[in-house]
Amino acid sequence: MLRHHRLLLGAVLSAFCLSCNVISPPPLMPNLARVGPSQPGDTRIMLVVGLGAGVWLDAGVGAELRVESQVNEWATVGGGLSGARNLEHGDPEPGSRVRAGDSHPRWLYGLRTWGRFNPGELDWFALKAGAGIAGTNKGTVALTLDGAPLFGHSFEVGGEAGSAPWLVSPYGGPVVALSVPLRQGETIMDQKVNLGFGPDMHTTSHLEPIPFTTTFFVGAQGGIAVDAPGAPAWTGALEVLSLLGISDTHAAVLMGIATGQGVRVRR
């Protein structure tokens, strides 16, 4: 929504212009899991943290608590609750001049569910789709939708002397997402500069309200997941994500890095 949302989250990285670009927020959607299916009944519980920023956007840091479960040989379902903080939000001093950045949200919240499917029980290809709700402390609410084909492979590492091997799984693929504002909340103020040319024309600036509009995102993600043998056992992943967001009024480039650490248990 903002000059503020990346993550993650993560997320997902610094502002390079004088004015903000107002875009509806994308979902916090790092995959952070191997592409191949786990054993049915496996459940992963992870804490995810991420850092994000972009071109014409504020930087942000976020976290997510997520749970996903392998329900059968070809389908995984999951959900996550997330929050992010705008690192470039500044509270104005009493009596100071109002700035464009003062209207930017300080906090972003998200609730999202997703499914990952392996057609034909393939272990190197999966389709992922998610849906969620995002909101800010300024009262803005948006519906988010996302999808991605994922490609990857798992390598066995270790396993000498009769011990079970670890699985190291690089993965990646293109991603698309859509963010549809459901409630505008407080309006973002954008600073407009009118350049003056000539002795009788002076350069002026003013703040102009910019509404949130439906934003389309396209980009790519890639990462590596590591799973210890057995259950319960440690699981973790590291991922980078890049998105181009385009709305009716603005465009922005988002970049993020996220890591998830947790445990895999088996029912």
Backbone hydrogen bonds, N-H to C=O, Kabsch-Sander energy under -0.5 kcal/mol:
donor,donor_aa,acceptor,acceptor_aa,energy
6,R,4,H,-0.8
7,L,8,L,-1.9
7,L,9,L,-0.8
7,L,11,A,-2.5
8,L,6,R,-0.9
8,L,9,L,-2.0
8,L,10,G,-9.9
8,L,11,A,-1.8
9,L,7,L,-1.2
9,L,10,G,-7.1
9,L,11,A,-1.1
10,G,7,L,-2.6
10,G,8,L,-7.2
10,G,11,A,-1.7
11,A,7,L,-9.9
11,A,8,L,-7.3
11,A,9,L,-3.0
14,S,54,G,-1.3
21,N,56,W,-1.5
22,V,20,C,-0.6
23,I,21,N,-0.8
24,S,213,T,-0.7
29,M,27,P,-1.3
41,G,70,Q,-2.9
42,D,39,Q,-2.4
43,T,265,V,-2.9
44,R,68,E,-3.1
45,I,263,V,-2.5
46,M,66,R,-2.5
47,L,261,Q,-2.5
48,V,46,M,-0.5
48,V,64,E,-3.3
49,V,259,T,-2.4
50,G,62,G,-2.3
51,L,257,I,-2.5
52,G,60,G,-2.8
53,A,12,V,-0.5
53,A,255,M,-2.4
54,G,57,L,-0.5
55,V,253,V,-1.8
56,W,54,G,-0.6
57,L,54,G,-0.7
60,G,52,G,-3.0
61,V,85,R,-1.8
62,G,50,G,-2.4
63,A,83,G,-2.6
64,E,48,V,-2.6
65,L,81,L,-2.4
66,R,46,M,-2.4
66,R,64,E,-0.6
67,V,79,G,-2.5
68,E,44,R,-2.1
69,S,77,V,-3.1
70,Q,42,D,-2.8
71,V,69,S,-0.9
71,V,75,A,-1.5
72,N,75,A,-1.3
76,T,116,R,-2.6
77,V,69,S,-2.2
78,G,114,W,-2.4
79,G,67,V,-2.4
80,G,112,R,-2.7
81,L,65,L,-2.1
82,S,110,G,-2.9
83,G,63,A,-2.3
84,A,108,L,-2.6
85,R,61,V,-3.0
86,N,106,R,-3.0
87,L,59,A,-2.1
87,L,85,R,-0.6
88,E,59,A,-0.7
89,H,86,N,-0.8
96,S,93,E,-2.4
102,D,99,R,-1.1
103,S,100,A,-1.4
104,H,101,G,-1.3
108,L,84,A,-2.5
109,Y,135,G,-3.5
110,G,82,S,-2.3
111,L,133,I,-2.4
112,R,80,G,-2.2
113,T,131,A,-2.6
114,W,78,G,-2.2
115,G,129,A,-2.5
116,R,76,T,-2.9
117,F,127,L,-3.1
118,N,74,W,-2.8
121,E,118,N,-2.2
122,L,119,P,-1.6
126,A,150,L,-2.1
127,L,117,F,-2.7
128,K,148,A,-2.7
129,A,115,G,-2.2
130,G,146,D,-2.5
131,A,113,T,-2.5
132,G,144,T,-2.3
133,I,111,L,-2.6
134,A,142,A,-2.7
135,G,109,Y,-2.4
136,T,140,T,-1.7
137,N,107,W,-1.5
139,G,136,T,-1.6
141,V,183,R,-2.1
142,A,134,A,-3.0
143,L,180,V,-2.8
144,T,132,G,-2.6
145,L,178,L,-2.6
146,D,130,G,-2.2
147,G,176,V,-2.4
148,A,128,K,-2.4
150,L,126,A,-3.1
151,F,172,G,-2.8
152,G,124,W,-1.8
153,H,170,P,-1.6
155,F,168,V,-2.8
157,V,166,W,-2.6
162,G,159,G,-0.6
163,S,160,E,-1.8
166,W,157,V,-3.0
167,L,227,D,-2.3
168,V,155,F,-2.7
168,V,166,W,-0.5
169,S,167,L,-0.5
169,S,225,A,-3.4
171,Y,223,G,-2.4
172,G,151,F,-1.9
173,G,221,Q,-2.2
175,V,219,G,-2.1
176,V,147,G,-2.3
177,A,217,F,-2.2
178,L,145,L,-2.9
179,S,215,T,-2.4
180,V,143,L,-3.2
182,L,141,V,-3.1
183,R,141,V,-2.1
186,E,138,K,-2.5
188,I,210,I,-0.8
190,D,188,I,-0.5
190,D,208,E,-3.0
192,K,190,D,-0.6
192,K,206,H,-3.2
194,N,204,T,-3.5
195,L,193,V,-0.6
201,M,198,G,-1.2
204,T,194,N,-2.2
206,H,192,K,-2.1
208,E,190,D,-2.9
210,I,188,I,-2.7
215,T,179,S,-2.4
216,F,246,I,-2.7
217,F,177,A,-2.9
218,V,244,L,-1.7
219,G,175,V,-2.3
220,A,242,S,-2.0
221,Q,173,G,-2.4
222,G,240,V,-2.1
223,G,171,Y,-2.3
224,I,238,L,-2.3
225,A,169,S,-2.3
226,V,236,G,-3.1
227,D,167,L,-2.4
228,A,234,W,-2.4
233,A,264,R,-1.7
235,T,262,G,-1.9
236,G,226,V,-2.4
237,A,260,G,-1.9
238,L,224,I,-2.1
239,E,258,A,-2.7
240,V,222,G,-2.7
241,L,256,G,-2.5
242,S,220,A,-2.4
243,L,254,L,-3.0
244,L,218,V,-2.7
245,G,243,L,-0.5
245,G,252,A,-3.2
246,I,216,F,-2.7
247,S,250,H,-3.1
252,A,245,G,-2.2
253,V,55,V,-1.1
254,L,243,L,-3.4
255,M,12,V,-0.6
255,M,53,A,-2.9
256,G,241,L,-2.5
257,I,51,L,-2.4
258,A,239,E,-2.6
259,T,49,V,-2.6
260,G,237,A,-2.0
261,Q,47,L,-2.0
262,G,235,T,-2.4
263,V,45,I,-2.1
264,R,233,A,-3.2
265,V,43,T,-2.9
265,V,263,V,-0.5
267,R,41,G,-1.6
